[in-house]
Amino acid sequence: MHRALNERQPADLEALLDEDVDWAIFWPIDLYPFFGQRRGKAAVVEVIRQIADNFRVHRFDRESIMLGVDSAASMMRYSLTALDSNRPISPFRPVQGPPLDQSPRAGR
């Protein structure tokens, strides 16, 4: 995923997403309105495209993963840089926002 974001190739992820994906990124949506919860492949691909247009991924850590028969969920933490200002977006710089977490769930 981070490669697709950094190379601005969100289409690379389309084949991996279920049509009924339920995706959430927890971040203040008043700062970045394209974050929040999305349902469906098209909506998730659009969010990925907007992330790629605004941020560069420097590091990500998978904090947890849960697998079910027809579903999966993952909590991840990202270290990002805003492309327009080249400023880091970090959990240790609360003025710039909290960390980016995502929880994609494919299928149900």
N, CA, C and O atoms as a printed pandas DataFrame, in Angstrom:
     atom_number atom_name residue_name chain_id  residue_number  x_coord  y_coord  z_coord
0              1         N          MET        A               1    0.818   -1.185    0.000
1              2        CA          MET        A               1    0.000    0.000    0.000
2              3         C          MET        A               1    0.864    1.252    0.000
3              4         O          MET        A               1    0.606    2.187   -0.758
4              5         N          HIS        A               2    1.899    1.276    0.854
5              6        CA          HIS        A               2    2.712    2.493    0.913
6              7         C          HIS        A               2    3.401    2.763   -0.418
7              8         O          HIS        A               2    3.599    3.924   -0.777
8              9         N          ARG        A               3    3.772    1.719   -1.160
9             10        CA          ARG        A               3    4.386    1.923   -2.477
10            11         C          ARG        A               3    3.377    2.561   -3.430
11            12         O          ARG        A               3    3.714    3.495   -4.158
12            13         N          ALA        A               4    2.157    2.065   -3.428
13            14        CA          ALA        A               4    1.117    2.631   -4.301
14            15         C          ALA        A               4    0.846    4.094   -3.950
15            16         O          ALA        A               4    0.618    4.911   -4.842
16            17         N          LEU        A               5    0.870    4.428   -2.669
17            18        CA          LEU        A               5    0.675    5.822   -2.254
18            19         C          LEU        A               5    1.832    6.700   -2.709
19            20         O          LEU        A               5    1.618    7.748   -3.318
20            21         N          ASN        A               6    3.058    6.275   -2.415
21            22        CA          ASN        A               6    4.223    7.094   -2.744
22            23         C          ASN        A               6    4.427    7.249   -4.242
23            24         O          ASN        A               6    4.917    8.281   -4.700
24            25         N          GLU        A               7    4.057    6.238   -5.000
25            26        CA          GLU        A               7    4.209    6.313   -6.453
26            27         C          GLU        A               7    2.950    6.841   -7.137
27            28         O          GLU        A               7    2.869    6.892   -8.364
28            29         N          ARG        A               8    1.985    7.228   -6.333
29            30        CA          ARG        A               8    0.713    7.772   -6.829
30            31         C          ARG        A               8    0.068    6.837   -7.849
31            32         O          ARG        A               8   -0.325    7.243   -8.943
32            33         N          GLN        A               9   -0.024    5.582   -7.448
33            34        CA          GLN        A               9   -0.622    4.540   -8.281
34            35         C          GLN        A               9   -1.738    3.824   -7.518
35            36         O          GLN        A               9   -1.641    2.618   -7.289
36            37         N          PRO        A              10   -2.789    4.533   -7.122
37            38        CA          PRO        A              10   -3.850    3.883   -6.344
38            39         C          PRO        A              10   -4.536    2.754   -7.080
39            40         O          PRO        A              10   -5.105    1.864   -6.448
40            41         N          ALA        A              11   -4.497    2.768   -8.409
41            42        CA          ALA        A              11   -5.116    1.687   -9.179
42            43         C          ALA        A              11   -4.458    0.343   -8.877
43            44         O          ALA        A              11   -5.083   -0.704   -9.048
44            45         N          ASP        A              12   -3.196    0.362   -8.428
45            46        CA          ASP        A              12   -2.505   -0.881   -8.081
46            47         C          ASP        A              12   -3.209   -1.610   -6.936
47            48         O          ASP        A              12   -3.064   -2.824   -6.792
48            49         N          LEU        A              13   -3.961   -0.884   -6.133
49            50        CA          LEU        A              13   -4.648   -1.492   -4.992
50            51         C          LEU        A              13   -6.055   -1.962   -5.326
51            52         O          LEU        A              13   -6.637   -2.742   -4.572
52            53         N          GLU        A              14   -6.607   -1.508   -6.430
53            54        CA          GLU        A              14   -7.993   -1.843   -6.767
54            55         C          GLU        A              14   -8.255   -3.340   -6.797
55            56         O          GLU        A              14   -9.267   -3.805   -6.274
56            57         N          ALA        A              15   -7.355   -4.093   -7.400
57            58        CA          ALA        A              15   -7.558   -5.537   -7.520
58            59         C          ALA        A              15   -7.550   -6.227   -6.161
59            60         O          ALA        A              15   -8.088   -7.325   -6.024
60            61         N          LEU        A              16   -6.950   -5.599   -5.160
61            62        CA          LEU        A              16   -6.857   -6.194   -3.833
62            63         C          LEU        A              16   -8.079   -5.905   -2.972
63            64         O          LEU        A              16   -8.277   -6.557   -1.947
64            65         N          LEU        A              17   -8.894   -4.948   -3.366
65            66        CA          LEU        A              17  -10.034   -4.520   -2.553
66            67         C          LEU        A              17  -11.313   -5.241   -2.965
67            68         O          LEU        A              17  -11.596   -5.411   -4.151
68            69         N          ASP        A              18  -12.062   -5.652   -1.980
69            70        CA          ASP        A              18  -13.373   -6.235   -2.212
70            71         C          ASP        A              18  -14.351   -5.126   -2.595
71            72         O          ASP        A              18  -14.195   -3.986   -2.159
72            73         N          GLU        A              19  -15.341   -5.447   -3.394
73            74        CA          GLU        A              19  -16.351   -4.450   -3.789
74            75         C          GLU        A              19  -17.057   -3.857   -2.577
75            76         O          GLU        A              19  -17.467   -2.696   -2.608
76            77         N          ASP        A              20  -17.205   -4.646   -1.501
77            78        CA          ASP        A              20  -17.936   -4.204   -0.304
78            79         C          ASP        A              20  -17.013   -3.776    0.830
79            80         O          ASP        A              20  -17.380   -3.879    2.000
80            81         N          VAL        A              21  -15.820   -3.298    0.495
81            82        CA          VAL        A              21  -14.859   -2.906    1.518
82            83         C          VAL        A              21  -15.453   -1.819    2.423
83            84         O          VAL        A              21  -16.153   -0.918    1.961
84            85         N          ASP        A              22  -15.157   -1.927    3.704
85            86        CA          ASP        A              22  -15.557   -0.936    4.708
86            87         C          ASP        A              22  -14.248   -0.408    5.284
87            88         O          ASP        A              22  -13.496   -1.169    5.894
88            89         N          TRP        A              23  -13.958    0.886    5.104
89            90        CA          TRP        A              23  -12.644    1.462    5.358
90            91         C          TRP        A              23  -12.810    2.686    6.252
91            92         O          TRP        A              23  -13.719    3.489    6.045
92            93         N          ALA        A              24  -11.941    2.830    7.236
93            94        CA          ALA        A              24  -11.995    4.011    8.099
94            95         C          ALA        A              24  -10.585    4.501    8.393
95            96         O          ALA        A              24   -9.685    3.714    8.685
96            97         N          ILE        A              25  -10.412    5.808    8.312
97            98        CA          ILE        A              25   -9.159    6.445    8.698
98            99         C          ILE        A              25   -9.520    7.466    9.766
99           100         O          ILE        A              25  -10.302    8.386    9.526
100          101         N          PHE        A              26   -8.947    7.292   10.935
101          102        CA          PHE        A              26   -9.274    8.152   12.062
102          103         C          PHE        A              26   -8.307    9.323   12.104
103          104         O          PHE        A              26   -7.116    9.155   12.368
104          105         N          TRP        A              27   -8.830   10.496   11.842
105          106        CA          TRP        A              27   -8.060   11.721   11.749
106          107         C          TRP        A              27   -9.080   12.861   11.777
107          108         O          TRP        A              27  -10.214   12.655   11.344
108          109         N          PRO        A              28   -8.736   14.028   12.257
109          110        CA          PRO        A              28   -9.709   15.126   12.252
110          111         C          PRO        A              28  -10.153   15.465   10.825
111          112         O          PRO        A              28   -9.358   15.960   10.026
112          113         N          ILE        A              29  -11.410   15.202   10.511
113          114        CA          ILE        A              29  -11.868   15.439    9.145
114          115         C          ILE        A              29  -12.003   16.918    8.824
115          116         O          ILE        A              29  -12.160   17.282    7.658
116          117         N          ASP        A              30  -11.945   17.783    9.844
117          118        CA          ASP        A              30  -11.936   19.211    9.539
118          119         C          ASP        A              30  -10.587   19.633    8.948
119          120         O          ASP        A              30  -10.510   20.640    8.244
120          121         N          LEU        A              31   -9.526   18.873    9.230
121          122        CA          LEU        A              31   -8.218   19.137    8.618
122          123         C          LEU        A              31   -8.115   18.516    7.233
123          124         O          LEU        A              31   -7.593   19.129    6.301
124          125         N          TYR        A              32   -8.616   17.298    7.110
125          126        CA          TYR        A              32   -8.546   16.545    5.857
126          127         C          TYR        A              32   -9.900   15.875    5.634
127          128         O          TYR        A              32  -10.116   14.758    6.102
128          129         N          PRO        A              33  -10.805   16.532    4.934
129          130        CA          PRO        A              33  -12.179   16.028    4.813
130          131         C          PRO        A              33  -12.309   14.708    4.069
131          132         O          PRO        A              33  -13.364   14.078    4.130
132          133         N          PHE        A              34  -11.271   14.274    3.373
133          134        CA          PHE        A              34  -11.380   13.000    2.671
134          135         C          PHE        A              34  -11.123   11.807    3.586
135          136         O          PHE        A              34  -11.267   10.661    3.160
136          137         N          PHE        A              35  -10.740   12.063    4.851
137          138        CA          PHE        A              35  -10.608   10.963    5.801
138          139         C          PHE        A              35  -11.963   10.648    6.409
139          140         O          PHE        A              35  -12.960   11.295    6.089
140          141         N          GLY        A              36  -12.000    9.663    7.278
141          142        CA          GLY        A              36  -13.259    9.212    7.870
142          143         C          GLY        A              36  -13.587    7.824    7.347
143          144         O          GLY        A              36  -12.703    7.094    6.900
144          145         N          GLN        A              37  -14.851    7.469    7.406
145          146        CA          GLN        A              37  -15.273    6.143    6.979
146          147         C          GLN        A              37  -15.795    6.168    5.549
147          148         O          GLN        A              37  -16.476    7.109    5.141
148          149         N          ARG        A              38  -15.469    5.124    4.794
149          150        CA          ARG        A              38  -15.931    4.966    3.415
150          151         C          ARG        A              38  -16.358    3.521    3.208
151          152         O          ARG        A              38  -15.815    2.603    3.823
152          153         N          ARG        A              39  -17.330    3.336    2.338
153          154        CA          ARG        A              39  -17.787    1.990    1.990
154          155         C          ARG        A              39  -17.783    1.832    0.487
155          156         O          ARG        A              39  -18.206    2.723   -0.250
156          157         N          GLY        A              40  -17.303    0.693    0.045
157          158        CA          GLY        A              40  -17.278    0.377   -1.372
158          159         C          GLY        A              40  -15.932    0.675   -1.994
159          160         O          GLY        A              40  -15.239    1.610   -1.595
160          161         N          LYS        A              41  -15.573   -0.132   -2.977
161          162        CA          LYS        A              41  -14.268   -0.032   -3.623
162          163         C          LYS        A              41  -14.027    1.341   -4.228
163          164         O          LYS        A              41  -12.955    1.913   -4.030
164          165         N          ALA        A              42  -14.991    1.887   -4.960
165          166        CA          ALA        A              42  -14.783    3.186   -5.632
166          167         C          ALA        A              42  -14.483    4.289   -4.624
167          168         O          ALA        A              42  -13.605    5.119   -4.858
168          169         N          ALA        A              43  -15.208    4.305   -3.501
169          170        CA          ALA        A              43  -14.992    5.340   -2.481
170          171         C          ALA        A              43  -13.617    5.199   -1.837
171          172         O          ALA        A              43  -12.954    6.201   -1.567
172          173         N          VAL        A              44  -13.185    3.970   -1.592
173          174        CA          VAL        A              44  -11.881    3.736   -0.972
174          175         C          VAL        A              44  -10.753    4.105   -1.931
175          176         O          VAL        A              44   -9.767    4.717   -1.522
176          177         N          VAL        A              45  -10.892    3.739   -3.197
177          178        CA          VAL        A              45   -9.859    4.093   -4.177
178          179         C          VAL        A              45   -9.738    5.609   -4.294
179          180         O          VAL        A              45   -8.633    6.127   -4.452
180          181         N          GLU        A              46  -10.851    6.323   -4.219
181          182        CA          GLU        A              46  -10.804    7.791   -4.273
182          183         C          GLU        A              46  -10.063    8.356   -3.063
183          184         O          GLU        A              46   -9.278    9.292   -3.213
184          185         N          VAL        A              47  -10.290    7.815   -1.880
185          186        CA          VAL        A              47   -9.567    8.257   -0.686
186          187         C          VAL        A              47   -8.075    7.981   -0.848
187          188         O          VAL        A              47   -7.250    8.836   -0.528
188          189         N          ILE        A              48   -7.729    6.811   -1.334
189          190        CA          ILE        A              48   -6.318    6.472   -1.549
190          191         C          ILE        A              48   -5.694    7.456   -2.537
191          192         O          ILE        A              48   -4.556    7.885   -2.350
192          193         N          ARG        A              49   -6.425    7.811   -3.575
193          194        CA          ARG        A              49   -5.929    8.781   -4.565
194          195         C          ARG        A              49   -5.679   10.143   -3.892
195          196         O          ARG        A              49   -4.665   10.790   -4.154
196          197         N          GLN        A              50   -6.592   10.563   -3.040
197          198        CA          GLN        A              50   -6.431   11.855   -2.366
198          199         C          GLN        A              50   -5.278   11.829   -1.368
199          200         O          GLN        A              50   -4.563   12.820   -1.220
200          201         N          ILE        A              51   -5.096   10.713   -0.689
201          202        CA          ILE        A              51   -3.947   10.584    0.219
202          203         C          ILE        A              51   -2.656   10.691   -0.578
203          204         O          ILE        A              51   -1.737   11.413   -0.190
204          205         N          ALA        A              52   -2.587    9.970   -1.694
205          206        CA          ALA        A              52   -1.384    9.998   -2.533
206          207         C          ALA        A              52   -1.102   11.389   -3.069
207          208         O          ALA        A              52    0.059   11.750   -3.258
208          209         N          ASP        A              53   -2.135   12.176   -3.316
209          210        CA          ASP        A              53   -1.959   13.537   -3.820
210          211         C          ASP        A              53   -1.522   14.522   -2.739
211          212         O          ASP        A              53   -1.086   15.630   -3.052
212          213         N          ASN        A              54   -1.635   14.128   -1.468
213          214        CA          ASN        A              54   -1.352   15.054   -0.374
214          215         C          ASN        A              54   -0.205   14.654    0.546
215          216         O          ASN        A              54    0.347   15.506    1.243
216          217         N          PHE        A              55    0.167   13.366    0.564
217          218        CA          PHE        A              55    1.145   12.887    1.535
218          219         C          PHE        A              55    2.160   11.953    0.905
219          220         O          PHE        A              55    1.915   11.341   -0.134
220          221         N          ARG        A              56    3.301   11.862    1.559
221          222        CA          ARG        A              56    4.301   10.842    1.248
222          223         C          ARG        A              56    4.455    9.986    2.496
223          224         O          ARG        A              56    4.566   10.512    3.603
224          225         N          VAL        A              57    4.462    8.670    2.323
225          226        CA          VAL        A              57    4.606    7.737    3.435
226          227         C          VAL        A              57    6.090    7.505    3.696
227          228         O          VAL        A              57    6.847    7.173    2.783
228          229         N          HIS        A              58    6.495    7.681    4.944
229          230        CA          HIS        A              58    7.880    7.411    5.329
230          231         C          HIS        A              58    7.997    6.093    6.073
231          232         O          HIS        A              58    8.998    5.386    5.953
232          233         N          ARG        A              59    6.978    5.771    6.832
233          234        CA          ARG        A              59    7.020    4.559    7.637
234          235         C          ARG        A              59    5.607    4.166    7.993
235          236         O          ARG        A              59    4.730    5.015    8.155
236          237         N          PHE        A              60    5.393    2.861    8.115
237          238        CA          PHE        A              60    4.120    2.409    8.657
238          239         C          PHE        A              60    4.366    1.194    9.533
239          240         O          PHE        A              60    5.258    0.387    9.275
240          241         N          ASP        A              61    3.563    1.087   10.561
241          242        CA          ASP        A              61    3.643   -0.036   11.488
242          243         C          ASP        A              61    2.268   -0.649   11.617
243          244         O          ASP        A              61    1.289    0.044   11.892
244          245         N          ARG        A              62    2.200   -1.957   11.416
245          246        CA          ARG        A              62    0.937   -2.657   11.634
246          247         C          ARG        A              62    0.850   -2.946   13.119
247          248         O          ARG        A              62    1.669   -3.684   13.667
248          249         N          GLU        A              63   -0.145   -2.361   13.769
249          250        CA          GLU        A              63   -0.292   -2.546   15.207
250          251         C          GLU        A              63   -1.058   -3.812   15.537
251          252         O          GLU        A              63   -0.770   -4.476   16.533
252          253         N          SER        A              64   -2.025   -4.146   14.712
253          254        CA          SER        A              64   -2.773   -5.380   14.931
254          255         C          SER        A              64   -3.444   -5.796   13.632
255          256         O          SER        A              64   -3.665   -4.985   12.734
256          257         N          ILE        A              65   -3.760   -7.074   13.559
257          258        CA          ILE        A              65   -4.482   -7.607   12.415
258          259         C          ILE        A              65   -5.436   -8.675   12.941
259          260         O          ILE        A              65   -5.087   -9.475   13.809
260          261         N          MET        A              66   -6.641   -8.663   12.395
261          262        CA          MET        A              66   -7.648   -9.658   12.758
262          263         C          MET        A              66   -8.179  -10.268   11.474
263          264         O          MET        A              66   -8.559   -9.555   10.545
264          265         N          LEU        A              67   -8.202  -11.591   11.428
265          266        CA          LEU        A              67   -8.670  -12.302   10.252
266          267         C          LEU        A              67   -9.893  -13.121   10.593
267          268         O          LEU        A              67   -9.925  -13.816   11.608
268          269         N          GLY        A              68  -10.902  -13.035    9.738
269          270        CA          GLY        A              68  -12.107  -13.844    9.875
270          271         C          GLY        A              68  -12.261  -14.699    8.635
271          272         O          GLY        A              68  -11.423  -14.649    7.735
272          273         N          VAL        A              69  -13.312  -15.472    8.583
273          274        CA          VAL        A              69  -13.557  -16.333    7.433
274          275         C          VAL        A              69  -13.726  -15.501    6.166
275          276         O          VAL        A              69  -13.126  -15.813    5.137
276          277         N          ASP        A              70  -14.529  -14.453    6.230
277          278        CA          ASP        A              70  -14.797  -13.606    5.066
278          279         C          ASP        A              70  -14.382  -12.160    5.271
279          280         O          ASP        A              70  -14.852  -11.279    4.551
280          281         N          SER        A              71  -13.519  -11.899    6.229
281          282        CA          SER        A              71  -13.164  -10.511    6.504
282          283         C          SER        A              71  -11.760  -10.417    7.087
283          284         O          SER        A              71  -11.175  -11.404    7.531
284          285         N          ALA        A              72  -11.248   -9.204    7.067
285          286        CA          ALA        A              72   -9.951   -8.916    7.671
286          287         C          ALA        A              72   -9.963   -7.467    8.140
287          288         O          ALA        A              72  -10.627   -6.621    7.541
288          289         N          ALA        A              73   -9.240   -7.188    9.192
289          290        CA          ALA        A              73   -9.116   -5.817    9.692
290          291         C          ALA        A              73   -7.682   -5.617   10.155
291          292         O          ALA        A              73   -7.049   -6.537   10.673
292          293         N          SER        A              74   -7.183   -4.411    9.963
293          294        CA          SER        A              74   -5.826   -4.098   10.379
294          295         C          SER        A              74   -5.789   -2.677   10.916
295          296         O          SER        A              74   -6.379   -1.766   10.336
296          297         N          MET        A              75   -5.098   -2.500   12.016
297          298        CA          MET        A              75   -4.845   -1.166   12.556
298          299         C          MET        A              75   -3.395   -0.845   12.249
299          300         O          MET        A              75   -2.485   -1.590   12.613
300          301         N          MET        A              76   -3.195    0.285   11.567
301          302        CA          MET        A              76   -1.847    0.663   11.157
302          303         C          MET        A              76   -1.580    2.106   11.556
303          304         O          MET        A              76   -2.495    2.926   11.630
304          305         N          ARG        A              77   -0.327    2.398   11.807
305          306        CA          ARG        A              77    0.104    3.751   12.143
306          307         C          ARG        A              77    1.117    4.183   11.086
307          308         O          ARG        A              77    2.063    3.459   10.778
308          309         N          TYR        A              78    0.898    5.374   10.541
309          310        CA          TYR        A              78    1.746    5.886    9.465
310          311         C          TYR        A              78    2.514    7.117    9.907
311          312         O          TYR        A              78    2.019    7.908   10.711
312          313         N          SER        A              79    3.717    7.282    9.386
313          314        CA          SER        A              79    4.474    8.529    9.488
314          315         C          SER        A              79    4.452    9.134    8.092
315          316         O          SER        A              79    4.890    8.513    7.123
316          317         N          LEU        A              80    3.939   10.348    8.005
317          318        CA          LEU        A              80    3.701   10.992    6.714
318          319         C          LEU        A              80    4.347   12.357    6.640
319          320         O          LEU        A              80    4.659   12.974    7.658
320          321         N          THR        A              81    4.540   12.817    5.421
321          322        CA          THR        A              81    4.962   14.186    5.154
322          323         C          THR        A              81    3.944   14.801    4.206
323          324         O          THR        A              81    3.565   14.193    3.205
324          325         N          ALA        A              82    3.509   16.003    4.527
325          326        CA          ALA        A              82    2.593   16.723    3.632
326          327         C          ALA        A              82    3.378   17.171    2.407
327          328         O          ALA        A              82    4.437   17.786    2.535
328          329         N          LEU        A              83    2.864   16.866    1.221
329          330        CA          LEU        A              83    3.584   17.204   -0.003
330          331         C          LEU        A              83    3.646   18.704   -0.249
331          332         O          LEU        A              83    4.631   19.192   -0.803
332          333         N          ASP        A              84    2.616   19.447    0.151
333          334        CA          ASP        A              84    2.591   20.886   -0.139
334          335         C          ASP        A              84    3.549   21.695    0.730
335          336         O          ASP        A              84    4.019   22.754    0.313
336          337         N          SER        A              85    3.844   21.200    1.943
337          338        CA          SER        A              85    4.707   21.964    2.851
338          339         C          SER        A              85    5.992   21.224    3.220
339          340         O          SER        A              85    6.904   21.808    3.806
340          341         N          ASN        A              86    6.059   19.945    2.876
341          342        CA          ASN        A              86    7.178   19.093    3.246
342          343         C          ASN        A              86    7.326   18.982    4.762
343          344         O          ASN        A              86    8.416   18.710    5.264
344          345         N          ARG        A              87    6.222   19.195    5.490
345          346        CA          ARG        A              87    6.233   19.096    6.947
346          347         C          ARG        A              87    5.776   17.714    7.378
347          348         O          ARG        A              87    4.855   17.156    6.783
348          349         N          PRO        A              88    6.399   17.159    8.394
349          350        CA          PRO        A              88    5.982   15.837    8.867
350          351         C          PRO        A              88    4.621   15.896    9.557
351          352         O          PRO        A              88    4.291   16.862   10.244
352          353         N          ILE        A              89    3.866   14.862    9.358
353          354        CA          ILE        A              89    2.605   14.651   10.062
354          355         C          ILE        A              89    2.912   13.518   11.021
355          356         O          ILE        A              89    3.172   12.395   10.588
356          357         N          SER        A              90    2.885   13.791   12.306
357          358        CA          SER        A              90    3.402   12.845   13.277
358          359         C          SER        A              90    2.527   12.810   14.517
359          360         O          SER        A              90    1.928   13.819   14.888
360          361         N          PRO        A              91    2.451   11.631   15.169
361          362        CA          PRO        A              91    1.714   11.554   16.434
362          363         C          PRO        A              91    2.393   12.351   17.536
363          364         O          PRO        A              91    1.776   12.630   18.564
364          365         N          PHE        A              92    3.652   12.722   17.337
365          366        CA          PHE        A              92    4.389   13.467   18.346
366          367         C          PHE        A              92    4.335   14.969   18.105
367          368         O          PHE        A              92    4.976   15.738   18.821
368          369         N          ARG        A              93    3.576   15.386   17.105
369          370        CA          ARG        A              93    3.378   16.803   16.815
370          371         C          ARG        A              93    1.879   17.065   16.751
371          372         O          ARG        A              93    1.334   17.220   15.658
372          373         N          PRO        A              94    1.198   17.117   17.899
373          374        CA          PRO        A              94   -0.259   17.221   17.914
374          375         C          PRO        A              94   -0.798   18.472   17.225
375          376         O          PRO        A              94   -1.956   18.483   16.805
376          377         N          VAL        A              95   -0.004   19.506   17.100
377          378        CA          VAL        A              95   -0.461   20.701   16.399
378          379         C          VAL        A              95   -0.756   20.372   14.942
379          380         O          VAL        A              95   -1.630   20.982   14.326
380          381         N          GLN        A              96   -0.032   19.413   14.399
381          382        CA          GLN        A              96   -0.201   19.028   13.002
382          383         C          GLN        A              96   -1.178   17.879   12.840
383          384         O          GLN        A              96   -1.440   17.473   11.708
384          385         N          GLY        A              97   -1.719   17.344   13.898
385          386        CA          GLY        A              97   -2.715   16.287   13.803
386          387         C          GLY        A              97   -2.241   14.986   14.425
387          388         O          GLY        A              97   -1.043   14.771   14.610
388          389         N          PRO        A              98   -3.195   14.121   14.746
389          390        CA          PRO        A              98   -2.878   12.821   15.328
390          391         C          PRO        A              98   -2.397   11.853   14.256
391          392         O          PRO        A              98   -2.412   12.188   13.071
392          393         N          PRO        A              99   -1.969   10.656   14.656
393          394        CA          PRO        A              99   -1.473    9.684   13.678
394          395         C          PRO        A              99   -2.580    9.194   12.763
395          396         O          PRO        A              99   -3.760    9.264   13.104
396          397         N          LEU        A             100   -2.193    8.705   11.619
397          398        CA          LEU        A             100   -3.117    8.151   10.652
398          399         C          LEU        A             100   -3.276    6.672   10.919
399          400         O          LEU        A             100   -2.305    5.920   10.842
400          401         N          ASP        A             101   -4.479    6.247   11.229
401          402        CA          ASP        A             101   -4.788    4.832   11.423
402          403         C          ASP        A             101   -5.810    4.455   10.380
403          404         O          ASP        A             101   -6.661    5.267   10.016
404          405         N          GLN        A             102   -5.736    3.253    9.905
405          406        CA          GLN        A             102   -6.710    2.795    8.931
406          407         C          GLN        A             102   -7.149    1.395    9.285
407          408         O          GLN        A             102   -6.375    0.612    9.835
408          409         N          SER        A             103   -8.374    1.085    8.974
409          410        CA          SER        A             103   -8.934   -0.216    9.253
410          411         C          SER        A             103   -9.715   -0.728    8.061
411          412         O          SER        A             103  -10.944   -0.652    8.054
412          413         N          PRO        A             104   -9.036   -1.248    7.054
413          414        CA          PRO        A             104   -9.801   -1.783    5.934
414          415         C          PRO        A             104  -10.409   -3.132    6.291
415          416         O          PRO        A             104   -9.752   -3.973    6.905
416          417         N          ARG        A             105  -11.646   -3.332    5.912
417          418        CA          ARG        A             105  -12.305   -4.630    6.095
418          419         C          ARG        A             105  -12.870   -5.033    4.751
419          420         O          ARG        A             105  -13.764   -4.368    4.229
420          421         N          ALA        A             106  -12.374   -6.082    4.200
421          422        CA          ALA        A             106  -12.867   -6.558    2.908
422          423         C          ALA        A             106  -13.903   -7.652    3.141
423          424         O          ALA        A             106  -13.709   -8.544    3.967
424          425         N          GLY        A             107  -14.999   -7.568    2.405
425          426        CA          GLY        A             107  -16.033   -8.595    2.454
426          427         C          GLY        A             107  -16.698   -8.696    3.802
427          428         O          GLY        A             107  -16.188   -8.163    4.787
428          429         N          ARG        A             108  -17.790   -9.347    3.863
429          430        CA          ARG        A             108  -18.478   -9.588    5.127
430          431         C          ARG        A             108  -19.082  -10.944    5.128
431          432         O          ARG        A             108  -19.710  -11.340    6.111
